[in-house]
Amino acid sequence: MKISDVRAHHIRIPYDAGVASFRQGASSIAALDIVLVEVTTDTGLTGWGDAFSYVCPRTTLSAINEMIAPQARGQEVPDVAGIPAFMEQIQRNLHLFGRYGITMFAISGLDIALWDLATRAEGKPLHALLGTPKRERIPAYASLLRIGAPDLVAGECSTAMGQGYRAIKLHETTTAPVHAARQAIGDGIPLMVDLNCPLDGATAIAFAQTCREAKPLFLEEPVWPPEDFATLARVRKEGGLGVAAGENACTVHQFRQMMDASAVSHAQPSVTKVGGITEYLKVVALADERGVRLAPHSPKFGPGLLATLHLLSLRDDSHLRRGCST
């Protein structure tokens, strides 16, 4: 069986509740943009992948069409055992474009599609190709937008709890909303704070120390730049809280650097960014070896989310991807 074609499809889903509260440059984000990767074969089987695109779908789409498709067309479709070597060669062939960002997003989409093809060829779901599921249900956490006002944050937390969520993630960069959230949800409910890389080391340490009484499970990406693992390690040590990172990391090699620095308590690989399912599995093996917990990143809807759910079913110690409650 050979790969006859690789095509990228841009799917745009407008938000029905107005623009999002965050901005990219001068523009508010008004739609969910997804780039699907379709891999067809000469036998009629088709596999679907998912490449991270956020606000640059046409760029990711071009990377797939111009870089990925020529590498894959005409190649034999690898079986399960052959996917890692196949993807390693793709990475090697494209390394001059960088092993980060759009290049790896496009590679991720191809990898996910190849695993989808493997499931169809074998007639088994993804989790069955990789192991034995340890759970049938996976809890979701409510991932709130950045709100700012403590009373509004408390209200949204209460709403999420009323909808059945039993864990909350905030996207706040000041400490008052964090304490307001804890007061609203009570003790015993996991609370996470995603800062999205805004702070220097000293400010992040002070933020962590001020938040201690609210007992967040972790601070996510508190420092800029996100690849400053030495500073991230200082925040973890001196701030006295868990630290999560990895949604902006690509390949297992960056995660190894992160863990070598003792920068994180929770690793957050994203199958649509890190290099696909193949690279994600390498990160999981490394995290298990180093005693780092797993909190995978999966912010979109599509093959990437479905793959993440299958992968999480194989573990009983992972925190889940976000469930939106806004």
N, C-alpha and C positions, 0 to 999 in steps of 0.2 A: 504494500500500500504506500503510495507516494502523495506528498503534499502538492496539490494542483494549484492552489492559490491561497493568498493571505490578504484579507481586505479589512479595512477599518471603517466603522460606522459611527458617526456622531449622533448621539441621542440627546435632545434638549427638552427638559421637562420644566416648564415655568412654575414658580411657586404660586400657590393659590392663596397665600396669606400675605402677599406683598413682598417687598424686597427683604433680604436678610439684614440683620442689624450690624453685620460686619462689612467691611469695605475692602476692595482691592484697588489701590491707587485712588482715583477720584470717583469710582463707580461703586454703587451698592450692587450686591449680587442678587439677581432677580430670577435665576433658574438653576436647576441642577443639570450640569453637563456631564455626560458619560460617553466614553469611547469604547465600543465593543470591538473585539477582534474576532473575525470569522476565518477559521482555517478549514478549507475544503480539501477533500482527497479524491483520488481517481476511482475510488470504490463507492463514492456517494456519501460517506460518513462526513459529518461536519462537527467541529468543535468550536466552542465559544470562550473567549477570554475577555479580560477587563483591564484596561490600562488607565492609570490615574491621569486625570487631565485638569480638574478643578476649573480655573478660568481660562485655560489655554487649550481647548479641545482641538482646534485646528492644527496646533503645533504638534501635539501628541499624534494626531491622525497622520500628519505628514511624516513623522518619524517612523511610524509603522509602515507606511506605503513606500518610503524611500530607503529606509535602512533595514527593516526587519523582513519585509516581503521578499526582496531579492536574495536574502540569506537562506530563506526557508523553501521557496518554490523549487519543486523537482526533487527534494530530499525525501528519503525514506522516512515514513512516520515512525518514530522510536516507540518501542514498547515501554512499559513502566520502568524496567531496569535501565533502559537506554536514555531516558529523558535527561538525567543529570549530565551525562557526557555530551548530549546534543546541545543543551543550553550552555554548557561550559565553552563549547566551540563558538557558539554565537557571541558570547561575551568576549572571547578572545578576538574574534574577527572585528568587533565593533569598539574595542577598547580605546581607539584613538579619538572617539567622540566623547570620551569621559565615562566613568562608571558611577554616575550619579544622575539624578534628575530625569529629564525627558527620555534619555537613552534607556535608562533602567525601567522607566514606566512602560515603554514600548516592549522591552524584553519581557517584562512581567506579563503583559497581555498575551504574548505568544506562549509563554510557559503555561499559563492557566488554560489556554485553549488546547495545548497538547495533552494536559492531564484530563481535560474533558473528553478529548478523543479517546484516550486510554480507557476511561470508564465506559464509553459506548462500545469500544471494541471488545472489552472484557464482559460487558453486560452486568457490571457491578457499580455501586456508588463509590465516590471517592474514598470515603472512610474505610470501606471494605478492602480497597487496594492498599491501604496503609497500615491497618491494624484492626483492633477490636474496640468498638465504642465503649466508653465507660459511663456514658449518660445519654439519656434520650431528650432531656430538656436542659436548656442553657439559659440562665437568668440574664436579663438585660438591665442596663443602667440608664437613667434619664440623663441626657447630655444637654444642658441648658446653654442657650446663647449668652453672650456677655451682656449683662443687664446693668450692673453698676449700683443701683439704689438698693440698700440692704433690705428695705421692707418689700420691694418687688421681688428680690431674690427669694426671700422667705416665702412669699406667696406662691411663686412658681414651684418651689420645693414641696410645699404642701399639696399643690395640684398634682405633681408627679407621684407623690406618695398615694394620693387618692386614686390614681390610675393603676396602682399596683406595683410600681417600681419600688425596689428595696435597696437601691444604691443610687447615688447622685454624683454627677460630675458638673462642676462649675467651670466657667471660663472668665474668672475675675482676676484683676491685677491689683486690687486693694484688699486689705484684710477684713474690713468691717462686714462685707457681704459673706465672707467665709464663716464668721462667727454667727451671723444671722441665719445662715443655712443650717448650721449645727443646732442652733436653738429650735429651729422649725422642725427638724427631722428627729431630734432626740438622739440619745446614745445608742450605739449598737448598729446604726445604719452606716455603711461605708460611704465616706465623702471624699471625693477627689477634686483636685484643683488644677486645671490646665491653664497655664499662663501664655502659651504660644510664643516663648522665646523673647521676652521684652527686657530683661533685667541684666545688670552687671552682677558680678559675684557677690559683692558686699551687700547690695540691695536685696538680692535673692536670699541671702543668709538671714538678713533682718526680717524679711517677709516670712520665712519659715519659722523663725523663733517666735514671731508675734502670733503665728497661726497655731502654735503647738496645743493650746488649750482646746481648740476646736477639733483636734485629733484627725486631721485628714490622713487618709491611707497613704497618699503620696501627692507630691507636687509634680506636675508634668511639664517638662521643657521650660524651666524657669529662666534660663540664661540665654543670652545672645553672645556669640553664634551658637547654634545647637550642637555643632561638632566640637565645642570647647569642653572636652570630657574632663580635663583636669579641674576646671572651675566647677563643673557639675559635681564632681566628687567632693570638692570642698563644701558645696551647698549641702550635700547629703550628710557629710560628717558633722559640720558645724551647725547646720540648721536643725539637726535632730529629727528629721522626717524622712520617709521614703521618697525616692526620686524615680520618676518614670521618664523614659525617652526612647526614641527609635522610629517614630513615624517619619522622620526626615532622614533616616539612615538607609543606605542602599548596600546590599551584599553583606554576607556574613563577616567580611573583613572589617567593616566599620563597627559592627556589633562586638567583634573581638577587641578592638581598640577601646570601645566603651567599657567593656567588662574588665579588661586589663587595668583600667584606671579606677575600678570600683565605683563607677559613676552612677550606677542605677541599681535599685532594688527590683524594678519591674521593666522588662524589655517589651517594646511595642512594635514588632515588625508588621508591615502591611503587605499583604500578598500582591497588591496592585502597584507597589512602589519598590519593594526590596529586591525584586528579581523573580517574583512569582512563587508558586508553591514549592518549587525545588529549593530556592534560596531560603524561604521561610523555614523549611524543615531543618536546614543546616543551623539556622539561628536557634531553633527550639532545642536541638541537640546540644549546642553550646551553652544555652541558658541552663539546661538540666545539669550539665557538667559543672557549671560555676555556681549553682544554687541560686540563680536569679529567677524570679517569678515571671510569668508570661501575662501580658495584657495587650493582645494584638489590636492593631489599629484597622478599622474597616468602616469608613465614613459614608460609603456609597451603597447603591442598590444594584445588584447584578451578579455576574459570575464570581466576582471577588468576594462579595458577602457570602454567597452560597458555599464557596470553597472554605472560607473562614469558619463557618458554622460546622462543616464536616470535620475540619481540623480540630476545632474545640471539642467536638464530641469524643475525641480520642483521649482527652485529658480530664481530670477531675480537680485540678488545682488552678484553673485559669479564671481570670476576670473577663467579662464579656465585652464585646464591641458595644458601641453606644446604641441606645434606643431613644429616639427623639421625643421630647416632651416640652413644647414651648407654647 
